[in-house]
């Protein structure tokens, strides 16, 4: 769920993986691995994505369908 959510959030904003990798100060490959579920998302990255998209971490984690914090 988490991996699909971060991909959907990115695509909803018409952003590329490269855009998010630059924001997160990581390579595009690392970010791609987050979206593919091939790499665990560190807590700091989860929080940064939550703030960036203005959604709760619970939403990204799939614990709720409510996007708002």
MDTraj code that builds the backbone (N, CA, C; nanometers):
import mdtraj as md
import numpy as np

residues = "UNK UNK UNK UNK UNK UNK UNK UNK UNK UNK UNK UNK UNK UNK UNK UNK UNK UNK UNK UNK UNK UNK UNK UNK UNK UNK UNK UNK UNK UNK UNK UNK UNK UNK UNK UNK UNK UNK UNK UNK UNK UNK UNK UNK UNK UNK UNK UNK UNK UNK UNK UNK UNK UNK UNK UNK UNK UNK UNK UNK UNK UNK UNK UNK UNK UNK UNK UNK UNK".split()
xyz = np.array([
    [0.0827, -0.1205, 0.0000],
    [0.0000, 0.0000, 0.0000],
    [0.0865, 0.1260, 0.0000],
    [0.1862, 0.1289, 0.0855],
    [0.2702, 0.2483, 0.0991],
    [0.3372, 0.2856, -0.0335],
    [0.3813, 0.1853, -0.1049],
    [0.4545, 0.2123, -0.2284],
    [0.3620, 0.2683, -0.3358],
    [0.2431, 0.2133, -0.3443],
    [0.1451, 0.2641, -0.4407],
    [0.1021, 0.4060, -0.4034],
    [0.0881, 0.4302, -0.2740],
    [0.0457, 0.5632, -0.2302],
    [0.1469, 0.6699, -0.2675],
    [0.2756, 0.6430, -0.2452],
    [0.3722, 0.7483, -0.2783],
    [0.3817, 0.7691, -0.4283],
    [0.3626, 0.6637, -0.5053],
    [0.3609, 0.6795, -0.6512],
    [0.2385, 0.7604, -0.6944],
    [0.1220, 0.7266, -0.6397],
    [-0.0008, 0.7974, -0.6761],
    [0.0060, 0.9448, -0.6366],
    [0.0601, 0.9734, -0.5185],
    [0.0740, 1.1127, -0.4763],
    [0.1642, 1.1894, -0.5720],
    [0.2726, 1.1270, -0.6121],
    [0.3656, 1.1919, -0.7058],
    [0.2983, 1.2163, -0.8400],
    [0.2308, 1.1143, -0.8916],
    [0.1665, 1.1270, -1.0228],
    [0.0512, 1.2272, -1.0196],
    [-0.0196, 1.2359, -0.9081],
    [-0.1282, 1.3339, -0.8953],
    [-0.0765, 1.4762, -0.9083],
    [0.0483, 1.4985, -0.8705],
    [0.1096, 1.6317, -0.8804],
    [0.1895, 1.6484, -1.0094],
    [0.1808, 1.5496, -1.0990],
    [0.2541, 1.5527, -1.2263],
    [0.4044, 1.5724, -1.2056],
    [0.4579, 1.5034, -1.1060],
    [0.6006, 1.5100, -1.0780],
    [0.6691, 1.3842, -1.1277],
    [0.7970, 1.3961, -1.1528],
    [0.8781, 1.2811, -1.1933],
    [0.9546, 1.2305, -1.0712],
    [0.9983, 1.1076, -1.0798],
    [1.0785, 1.0522, -0.9715],
    [1.2012, 1.1394, -0.9455],
    [1.2579, 1.1933, -1.0501],
    [1.3756, 1.2800, -1.0377],
    [1.3448, 1.4021, -0.9515],
    [1.2233, 1.4577, -0.9649],
    [1.1841, 1.5730, -0.8837],
    [1.1870, 1.5388, -0.7349],
    [1.1321, 1.4227, -0.7022],
    [1.1282, 1.3808, -0.5618],
    [1.2665, 1.3424, -0.5118],
    [1.3464, 1.2808, -0.5963],
    [1.4810, 1.2439, -0.5529],
    [1.5634, 1.3686, -0.5216],
    [1.5447, 1.4736, -0.5982],
    [1.6159, 1.5981, -0.5704],
    [1.5681, 1.6594, -0.4389],
    [1.4363, 1.6575, -0.4162],
    [1.3807, 1.7101, -0.2920],
    [1.4331, 1.6319, -0.1710],
    [1.4436, 1.4997, -0.1861],
    [1.4858, 1.4137, -0.0758],
    [1.6375, 1.3970, -0.0672],
    [1.7098, 1.4569, -0.1615],
    [1.8567, 1.4477, -0.1657],
    [1.9030, 1.3019, -0.1742],
    [1.8428, 1.2301, -0.2673],
    [1.8848, 1.0926, -0.2933],
    [1.8865, 1.0729, -0.4448],
    [1.9350, 0.9611, -0.4899],
    [1.9376, 0.9362, -0.6337],
    [1.7974, 0.8973, -0.6825],
    [1.7770, 0.9113, -0.8108],
    [1.6495, 0.8710, -0.8694],
    [1.6287, 0.7213, -0.8516],
    [1.7360, 0.6442, -0.8581],
    [1.7262, 0.4990, -0.8407],
    [1.6805, 0.4631, -0.6993],
    [1.7324, 0.5316, -0.6001],
    [1.6891, 0.5064, -0.4621],
    [1.5406, 0.5374, -0.4482],
    [1.4983, 0.6514, -0.5026],
    [1.3561, 0.6860, -0.4927],
    [1.2704, 0.5835, -0.5676],
    [1.3156, 0.5414, -0.6836],
    [1.2437, 0.4400, -0.7594],
    [1.2286, 0.3127, -0.6772],
    [1.3332, 0.2761, -0.6062],
    [1.3269, 0.1575, -0.5211],
    [1.2241, 0.1733, -0.4094],
    [1.2057, 0.2945, -0.3579],
    [1.1000, 0.3184, -0.2586],
    [0.9635, 0.2877, -0.3206],
    [0.9401, 0.3412, -0.4404],
    [0.8099, 0.3221, -0.5052],
    [0.7856, 0.1769, -0.5445],
    [0.8898, 0.1044, -0.5746],
    [0.8760, -0.0359, -0.6146],
    [0.8730, -0.1314, -0.4959],
    [0.8963, -0.0783, -0.3773],
    [0.8978, -0.1628, -0.2589],
    [1.0249, -0.2452, -0.2460],
    [1.1288, -0.2047, -0.3165],
    [1.2547, -0.2773, -0.3122],
    [1.3481, -0.2243, -0.2042],
    [1.3075, -0.1148, -0.1420],
    [1.3866, -0.0551, -0.0354],
    [1.2887, 0.0021, 0.0661],
    [1.3138, -0.0248, 0.1942],
    [1.2302, 0.0327, 0.2991],
    [1.2472, 0.1837, 0.3018],
    [1.1376, 0.2512, 0.3289],
    [1.1405, 0.3970, 0.3343],
    [1.1797, 0.4387, 0.4761],
    [1.2912, 0.5097, 0.4909],
    [1.3318, 0.5549, 0.6246],
    [1.2276, 0.6498, 0.6851],
    [1.2214, 0.6512, 0.8157],
    [1.1246, 0.7360, 0.8855],
    [1.1390, 0.8823, 0.8448],
    [1.2612, 0.9310, 0.8342],
    [1.2832, 1.0717, 0.7969],
    [1.2268, 1.1008, 0.6578],
    [1.2388, 1.0074, 0.5658],
    [1.1857, 1.0243, 0.4306],
    [1.0330, 1.0208, 0.4343],
    [0.9768, 0.9318, 0.5128],
    [0.8319, 0.9240, 0.5283],
    [0.7768, 1.0566, 0.5801],
    [0.8416, 1.1132, 0.6798],
    [0.7980, 1.2416, 0.7346],
    [0.8128, 1.3522, 0.6313],
    [0.9241, 1.3530, 0.5580],
    [0.9455, 1.4554, 0.4546],
    [0.8382, 1.4465, 0.3463],
    [0.8032, 1.3251, 0.3041],
    [0.6989, 1.3080, 0.2022],
    [0.5632, 1.3535, 0.2558],
    [0.5368, 1.3241, 0.3809],
    [0.4118, 1.3656, 0.4437],
    [0.3989, 1.5186, 0.4425],
    [0.5055, 1.5850, 0.4784],
    [0.5047, 1.7325, 0.4789],
    [0.4961, 1.7875, 0.3370],
    [0.5703, 1.7274, 0.2451],
    [0.5719, 1.7725, 0.1061],
    [0.4324, 1.7664, 0.0440],
    [0.3639, 1.6539, 0.0651],
    [0.2318, 1.6336, 0.0050],
    [0.1178, 1.6854, 0.0921],
    [0.1518, 1.7278, 0.2153],
    [0.0508, 1.7764, 0.3101],
    [-0.0544, 1.6693, 0.3389],
    [-0.0055, 1.5489, 0.3642],
    [-0.0908, 1.4370, 0.4032],
    [-0.0308, 1.3757, 0.5301],
    [-0.1100, 1.2962, 0.5990],
    [-0.0607, 1.2331, 0.7208],
    [0.0290, 1.1142, 0.6862],
    [0.1177, 1.0828, 0.7782],
    [0.1989, 0.9630, 0.7602],
    [0.1092, 0.8396, 0.7626],
    [0.0014, 0.8455, 0.8402],
    [-0.0930, 0.7329, 0.8429],
    [-0.1529, 0.7085, 0.7049],
    [-0.1786, 0.8155, 0.6295],
    [-0.2307, 0.7995, 0.4940],
    [-0.1281, 0.7279, 0.4061],
    [-0.0041, 0.7745, 0.4104],
    [0.0998, 0.7123, 0.3283],
    [0.1177, 0.5657, 0.3658],
    [0.1106, 0.5361, 0.4942],
    [0.1291, 0.3995, 0.5418],
    [0.0079, 0.3100, 0.5158],
    [-0.1022, 0.3704, 0.4723],
    [-0.2210, 0.2910, 0.4431],
    [-0.3050, 0.2605, 0.5655],
    [-0.2818, 0.3319, 0.6760],
    [-0.3592, 0.3094, 0.7976],
    [-0.4926, 0.3821, 0.7955],
    [-0.5050, 0.4794, 0.7066],
    [-0.6286, 0.5550, 0.6902],
    [-0.6407, 0.5972, 0.5449],
    [-0.7630, 0.6253, 0.5034],
    [-0.7857, 0.6788, 0.3697],
    [-0.8045, 0.8305, 0.3727],
    [-0.7935, 0.8902, 0.4910],
    [-0.8057, 1.0351, 0.5073],
    [-0.6708, 1.0995, 0.4756],
    [-0.6658, 1.1801, 0.3719],
    [-0.5391, 1.2427, 0.3333],
    [-0.4968, 1.3525, 0.4282],
    [-0.5931, 1.4284, 0.4803],
    [-0.5607, 1.5441, 0.5625],
    [-0.5008, 1.5024, 0.6951],
    [-0.4140, 1.5910, 0.7443],
    [-0.3503, 1.5664, 0.8746],
    [-0.4509, 1.5894, 0.9851],
])
top = md.Topology()
chain = top.add_chain()
for i, resn in enumerate(residues, 1):
    res = top.add_residue(resn, chain, resSeq=i)
    for name in ("N", "CA", "C"):
        top.add_atom(name, md.element.get_by_symbol(name[0]), res)
traj = md.Trajectory(xyz[None], top)
